[in-house]
Amino acid sequence: PLYVSDPEKWLHTLTSGTDFVGVVIFTGHWNKYDEHYLHKLGKYNKDKMKGEGLKLIAWTSEGPEGAKQADEKWGLTKNYGFAEVIGDDTNALAKYLVDDCILEHLVTQTPEEANAKDLITEGTYPNGIVQPGMIWYAHHG
């Protein structure tokens, strides 16, 4: 999916058939720092972890179009081993992670608070920009 409307169900489905899952939260396709660390993490994933069964997913609050632009521009699924790049401007996943105390300190800011107003198109983040974070799920046995 390009977005997650039911995060609890999505996480359950995602982690049910996979032993090791990582979800990397990034701000958007316009952020060169996101590109840098997603490339570094993706290269490590492709070289070392994917063979161990890691399913790596990138998620942004920029929305489906921003996720698509990031994937096409940065080659995340094509060149860096990401299974998916998901954009969800409703922030359903971020809200769930905070409310369920999985990432209770995950920060969501307005474009102004994130000093990004001049870098984005107005209205791109109707529910705020979720700042970077990561969650890992591992099943054993």
C-alpha positions in Angstrom: 0.0 0.0 0.0 1.0 3.6 -0.5 -0.6 4.5 2.8 -1.7 2.9 6.1 -5.3 3.5 7.2 -5.4 0.8 9.9 -1.9 0.7 11.4 -2.6 -2.0 14.0 -3.9 -4.4 11.3 -1.1 -3.4 8.9 1.7 -4.0 11.5 0.1 -7.3 12.5 -0.1 -8.5 8.8 3.4 -7.1 8.1 5.1 -8.9 11.0 3.1 -12.1 10.9 4.9 -13.7 8.0 8.3 -12.1 8.5 10.9 -12.7 11.2 12.5 -9.3 11.2 10.9 -6.0 10.1 12.2 -2.5 10.3 10.1 0.6 9.6 12.1 3.8 9.1 10.2 7.1 9.4 11.5 10.0 7.2 10.3 13.5 6.7 10.0 13.7 2.9 11.4 13.5 -0.6 12.8 17.0 -0.3 15.1 16.3 2.6 18.7 15.5 1.7 19.5 14.2 5.2 16.7 11.7 4.8 18.2 10.6 1.5 21.6 10.2 3.1 20.6 8.0 6.0 18.1 6.0 4.0 20.8 5.2 1.5 23.3 4.2 4.2 20.7 2.1 6.0 19.5 0.6 2.7 23.0 -0.3 1.6 23.7 -2.0 4.9 20.4 -3.8 4.6 21.1 -4.9 1.0 24.7 -6.0 1.8 24.1 -7.6 5.2 20.6 -7.8 6.6 18.3 -8.7 3.7 20.0 -12.1 3.5 19.1 -12.6 7.2 15.4 -12.0 6.3 15.0 -8.3 7.1 12.0 -6.6 5.5 12.8 -2.8 5.5 10.1 -0.2 4.9 10.4 3.5 4.6 7.4 5.6 5.8 6.7 9.4 5.5 3.9 11.7 6.5 4.3 13.5 3.2 1.6 11.4 1.6 1.6 8.8 -1.2 2.9 11.2 -3.9 5.9 12.2 -1.7 6.6 8.5 -1.0 6.5 7.8 -4.7 8.8 10.7 -5.4 11.3 9.7 -2.7 11.4 6.1 -4.0 11.8 7.1 -7.7 14.4 9.9 -6.9 16.4 7.9 -4.4 16.0 4.4 -5.7 15.0 3.0 -2.3 13.2 -0.2 -3.6 15.2 -0.5 -6.8 18.8 0.0 -5.5 18.7 -0.1 -1.7 16.6 -3.1 -0.8 13.6 -1.4 0.8 10.5 -3.5 0.4 8.1 -0.5 0.3 8.1 3.2 0.6 4.8 4.4 2.1 3.3 7.9 2.4 0.5 8.6 4.7 -0.5 12.3 5.2 -3.2 11.2 7.8 -0.3 10.2 10.1 -2.3 7.2 11.2 0.8 5.0 11.8 2.6 7.8 13.7 -0.5 8.4 15.9 -0.9 4.7 16.6 2.8 4.4 17.5 2.5 7.3 20.0 -0.8 6.3 21.4 0.2 2.6 21.9 3.5 3.8 23.6 5.6 2.0 20.9 7.3 5.3 20.0 5.7 7.5 22.6 8.1 10.4 22.1 7.8 10.5 18.3 7.5 14.2 17.3 5.0 15.6 14.8 5.5 19.3 13.9 3.9 21.9 11.7 6.0 22.8 8.6 6.8 26.1 10.4 8.0 24.3 13.6 10.1 22.0 11.4 11.6 24.9 9.6 10.4 23.4 6.3 7.8 25.8 5.1 10.0 27.2 2.3 11.0 23.6 1.2 7.5 22.2 0.7 4.3 22.9 -1.2 1.6 24.5 1.0 -0.9 21.9 2.1 1.5 18.9 1.7 1.4 18.0 5.4 -2.2 18.6 6.5 -1.5 16.7 9.8 2.1 17.8 10.4 5.5 16.5 9.6 6.5 13.4 11.5 10.2 13.6 12.5 12.5 10.6 11.8 12.3 7.4 13.9 12.6 3.7 13.6 10.8 0.7 14.9 12.0 -3.0 14.7 10.0 -6.2 15.1 11.7 -9.5 15.5 10.1 -12.9 15.9 12.0 -15.9 17.1 11.0 -19.6 17.4 
